[in-house]
Amino acid sequence: MNRLRQRLNPAYATWLAHVSILPPRPLNASPEEALTLIREKCFSFEPFEASLDGVSTFWPVNGVVYMSFSAGSRRLIELHELLNQDCLRYQEPYPYIPHVTAAQELDEAGAHAVLKEVSREWADYQGETSFRIESLSLVQQAPLNQWIDLAPIPLGSLLAHPRP
């Protein structure tokens, strides 16, 4: 997915494929306070399986082409609702829809062309489409379309789910 993103949307080539749980927002607390709150809430939220199943676009609302989920979508929404509280609360401009962005900030022609290309690539894809979501990353926006990883955040208790 990362190579496809780099080819189709080079302005965002440095961003790795990901699922945003909380879209970018102003914080009503320090990063340390936000991190503490996120860790506390994620401690009781168990890891889960997710699967990608198709390609779609948010056009005409915005020029995003994305991969949708067949499994794990409800859990991602629950995690979003759990975290969109207290100092992290923000009234987002759009309803939360779990997805993995393939390309963004496209005009109508670009959105349709990228949708066609990603759909063709997806139809030919023979790799794994499922993955386990075990952790989050708190990130901070930096200049030039860059994001800085501030901290990893495990889901669930590490003691209850030791890694093999």
Buried (B, 14 or more C-beta within 10 A) or exposed (E): BEEBBEEBBEEBEEBEBBBBBBEEEEEEEEEEBBBEBBBEBBBEBBBBEBEBEEBBBBBEEEBBBBBBBEBBBEBBBEBBEBBBEEBBEBEEEEEBBBBBBBBBEBEEEBBBBBBEBBBEBBEEEEEEBEEEBBEBBBBEEEEEEEBEEBBEBBBBEEEEEEEE
